[in-house]
């Protein structure tokens, strides 16, 4: 697998939003010297839960599905990670979750020992990683609110709004301005069944709510996976209707 050199980092689409965003040229060069890219196809395992991972990674493109496997074999989707998110837990002996590519995924990987050694002497990276961890904690608490208090329509609207915002930030949407409205197109990374698992809803309820949102003109469906959001603000309003 080829190494990423410093000039590759200059062209990185997520550099300013990822872990590397606060680094000096010298620090970035040092990190680039230990990094390499890896690509995964949908359904391919990235990390096994309760395993001892040999690398951490910035997500360059795609969506990663995080799953927790129960003792009886049942699985629960506990999170999604997107472009610019950091995958892995430095200084932790075991990976807490099963990580799988939900879409085509590209990672910028850092060998575990070398990355942890850099963290010990580079406070800027450690600080950025700490900020990322706090942001993930805030997002998890927000998701607890969605799952515990919101209606089925609000849950589905919140899920679609999350995907649209993250896809927009990653620059992987078809985004156009229509007057005061932002029109966004993105592809669902999960099946209807997986969405139901993630939101605590049945597949039938997910399908009904998607059809209802379509009938309201809040979303447009192009096949089973392609979603068009004509007005992001209107979709956002339905997350707390």
C-alpha positions as CSV (number, residue, x, y, z in Angstrom):
1,X,0.0,0.0,0.0
2,X,1.5,3.3,-1.0
3,X,2.5,5.9,1.5
4,X,0.9,9.4,1.4
5,X,3.5,12.1,1.2
6,X,3.1,15.7,2.3
7,X,2.0,16.9,-1.2
8,X,-0.9,14.4,-1.0
9,X,-2.1,16.0,2.2
10,X,-2.2,19.4,0.4
11,X,-4.9,17.9,-2.0
12,X,-6.9,16.1,0.7
13,X,-10.5,17.1,0.6
14,X,-11.1,16.6,4.3
15,X,-7.8,18.0,5.7
16,X,-9.2,21.2,7.2
17,X,-12.0,19.3,8.9
18,X,-10.2,16.2,10.0
19,X,-7.7,15.5,12.7
20,X,-4.9,17.1,10.6
21,X,-6.6,20.5,10.4
22,X,-4.8,22.2,13.2
23,X,-1.3,20.9,12.3
24,X,1.7,22.9,11.2
25,X,3.5,21.9,8.0
26,X,6.2,20.1,10.0
27,X,3.7,18.2,12.0
28,X,1.6,17.3,9.0
29,X,4.7,16.1,7.2
30,X,5.6,13.9,10.1
31,X,2.1,12.4,10.2
32,X,2.1,11.9,6.4
33,X,5.3,9.9,6.6
34,X,3.7,7.1,8.5
35,X,0.3,7.1,6.7
36,X,-1.1,5.0,3.9
37,X,-4.4,4.8,2.1
38,X,-6.8,1.9,2.1
39,X,-10.1,1.3,0.3
40,X,-13.0,-0.8,1.3
41,X,-16.1,-2.0,-0.6
42,X,-19.6,-2.0,0.9
43,X,-20.0,-4.7,3.5
44,X,-16.3,-5.2,4.0
45,X,-15.0,-5.3,7.6
46,X,-12.7,-2.5,8.7
47,X,-12.3,-3.3,12.4
48,X,-13.5,-6.2,14.5
49,X,-15.0,-5.4,17.9
50,X,-13.0,-6.4,20.9
51,X,-10.0,-6.8,18.7
52,X,-6.5,-5.2,19.0
53,X,-6.4,-2.9,15.9
54,X,-3.1,-2.2,14.3
55,X,-4.0,1.1,12.8
56,X,-6.2,4.2,13.3
57,X,-7.6,6.3,10.4
58,X,-9.1,9.5,9.1
59,X,-12.1,8.8,6.9
60,X,-11.4,10.4,3.5
61,X,-14.6,9.3,1.8
62,X,-17.7,7.2,2.4
63,X,-19.7,6.1,5.4
64,X,-18.6,3.6,8.1
65,X,-21.2,1.7,10.1
66,X,-20.4,1.0,13.8
67,X,-22.1,-2.1,15.2
68,X,-22.2,-3.7,18.7
69,X,-22.6,-7.5,18.7
70,X,-24.5,-8.9,21.7
71,X,-23.6,-12.2,23.5
72,X,-26.5,-14.0,21.7
73,X,-25.4,-12.9,18.3
74,X,-27.8,-10.0,17.8
75,X,-26.4,-6.8,16.3
76,X,-27.2,-3.2,16.9
77,X,-26.0,-0.3,14.8
78,X,-24.7,2.2,17.3
79,X,-23.3,4.9,15.0
80,X,-22.3,6.1,11.6
81,X,-19.0,7.9,10.8
82,X,-18.4,10.1,7.8
83,X,-15.7,11.8,5.8
84,X,-13.3,13.7,8.1
85,X,-14.2,11.6,11.2
86,X,-11.5,9.7,13.0
87,X,-11.8,5.9,13.3
88,X,-10.3,4.2,16.3
89,X,-9.4,4.8,20.0
90,X,-5.7,5.5,20.6
91,X,-4.2,4.1,23.9
92,X,-7.1,1.7,24.2
93,X,-6.3,-2.0,24.0
94,X,-9.5,-3.2,22.3
95,X,-11.7,-1.8,19.6
96,X,-15.2,-1.1,21.2
97,X,-17.2,-1.6,18.1
98,X,-17.4,-3.6,14.9
99,X,-16.6,-1.2,12.0
100,X,-17.9,-2.0,8.5
101,X,-18.0,-0.1,5.2
102,X,-21.6,1.0,4.6
103,X,-20.5,2.5,1.2
104,X,-17.3,2.6,-0.8
105,X,-14.8,3.9,1.9
106,X,-11.4,5.4,1.6
107,X,-9.2,5.7,4.7
108,X,-6.0,7.5,5.5
109,X,-4.4,5.0,8.0
110,X,-1.8,5.5,10.7
111,X,0.0,2.5,12.2
112,X,-1.0,2.3,15.9
113,X,2.4,2.3,17.6
114,X,3.8,5.1,15.4
115,X,0.6,7.2,15.8
116,X,0.5,6.9,19.5
117,X,4.2,7.8,19.7
118,X,3.5,11.0,17.8
119,X,0.5,11.8,20.0
120,X,2.8,11.7,23.1
121,X,5.0,14.5,21.8
122,X,2.5,16.5,19.7
123,X,-0.1,18.2,22.0
124,X,-1.9,19.8,19.0
125,X,-2.9,16.4,17.6
126,X,-3.8,15.2,21.1
127,X,-5.9,18.3,21.6
128,X,-7.7,17.9,18.3
129,X,-8.4,14.3,19.0
130,X,-9.8,15.2,22.4
131,X,-12.1,17.8,20.7
132,X,-13.3,15.1,18.3
133,X,-14.1,12.8,21.2
134,X,-16.1,15.4,22.9
135,X,-18.0,16.1,19.7
136,X,-18.8,12.4,19.4
137,X,-20.1,12.4,23.0
138,X,-22.3,15.4,22.3
139,X,-23.6,13.7,19.1
140,X,-24.3,10.5,21.1
141,X,-26.3,12.4,23.7
142,X,-28.3,14.1,20.9
143,X,-29.0,10.8,19.4
144,X,-30.3,9.5,22.8
145,X,-32.8,12.3,22.6
146,X,-33.9,11.4,19.1
147,X,-34.4,7.7,20.0
148,X,-36.0,8.4,23.4
149,X,-38.4,11.3,22.8
150,X,-39.1,11.9,19.1
151,X,-41.9,10.6,17.0
152,X,-41.4,8.2,14.1
153,X,-41.6,11.1,11.6
154,X,-39.1,13.2,13.6
155,X,-36.7,10.2,13.9
156,X,-36.7,9.6,10.1
157,X,-36.5,13.3,9.4
158,X,-33.6,13.7,11.8
159,X,-31.8,10.8,10.2
160,X,-32.2,12.2,6.7
161,X,-31.2,15.6,7.9
162,X,-28.0,14.2,9.5
163,X,-27.0,12.4,6.3
164,X,-27.8,15.5,4.1
165,X,-25.7,17.8,6.3
166,X,-22.7,15.4,6.5
167,X,-22.8,14.7,2.8
168,X,-23.0,18.4,2.1
169,X,-20.0,19.0,4.4
170,X,-18.0,16.3,2.6
171,X,-18.7,17.9,-0.8
172,X,-20.2,14.7,-2.2
173,X,-23.7,16.0,-2.9
174,X,-25.2,17.7,-5.9
175,X,-25.9,21.1,-4.3
176,X,-27.6,23.9,-6.0
177,X,-29.2,27.1,-4.8
178,X,-32.9,27.7,-5.7
179,X,-33.7,31.2,-4.4
180,X,-33.3,30.9,-0.6
181,X,-33.4,27.1,-0.7
182,X,-30.6,24.6,-0.7
183,X,-31.3,21.5,-2.8
184,X,-29.2,18.5,-1.8
185,X,-29.0,15.0,-3.3
186,X,-27.4,12.1,-1.5
187,X,-27.4,8.3,-1.4
188,X,-28.7,6.4,1.6
189,X,-25.8,4.4,3.2
190,X,-28.2,1.9,4.9
191,X,-31.0,-0.3,3.8
192,X,-34.6,0.4,5.1
193,X,-34.1,-2.5,7.5
194,X,-30.8,-1.1,8.8
195,X,-32.4,2.4,9.2
196,X,-35.1,0.8,11.3
197,X,-32.5,-0.9,13.4
198,X,-30.6,2.4,13.9
199,X,-33.8,4.3,14.8
200,X,-35.6,1.7,16.8
201,X,-38.4,1.4,14.2
202,X,-39.8,-1.4,12.1
203,X,-39.0,-1.5,8.4
204,X,-42.7,-0.9,7.7
205,X,-42.7,2.3,9.8
206,X,-39.5,3.6,8.1
207,X,-41.1,3.0,4.7
208,X,-44.4,4.7,5.7
209,X,-42.5,7.7,7.0
210,X,-40.4,8.0,3.9
211,X,-43.6,7.9,1.8
212,X,-45.2,10.5,4.0
213,X,-42.2,12.8,3.7
214,X,-42.3,12.4,0.0
215,X,-46.0,13.2,-0.1
216,X,-45.4,16.4,1.9
217,X,-42.8,17.4,-0.7
218,X,-40.0,17.4,1.9
219,X,-38.0,14.7,0.1
220,X,-38.0,13.2,-3.4
221,X,-37.1,9.6,-4.0
222,X,-35.0,8.5,-7.0
223,X,-34.9,4.7,-6.7
224,X,-34.4,2.9,-3.4
225,X,-31.3,4.7,-2.2
226,X,-31.1,8.2,-3.8
227,X,-32.7,11.0,-1.8
228,X,-33.3,14.6,-3.0
229,X,-34.0,17.3,-0.4
230,X,-35.5,20.3,-2.2
231,X,-35.3,22.5,0.9
232,X,-32.9,21.7,3.8
233,X,-34.6,24.2,6.2
234,X,-38.0,22.6,5.7
235,X,-36.5,19.1,6.4
236,X,-34.8,20.5,9.5
237,X,-38.0,22.0,10.8
238,X,-39.6,18.5,10.8
239,X,-36.9,17.1,13.0
240,X,-38.7,18.8,15.9
241,X,-42.2,19.3,14.5
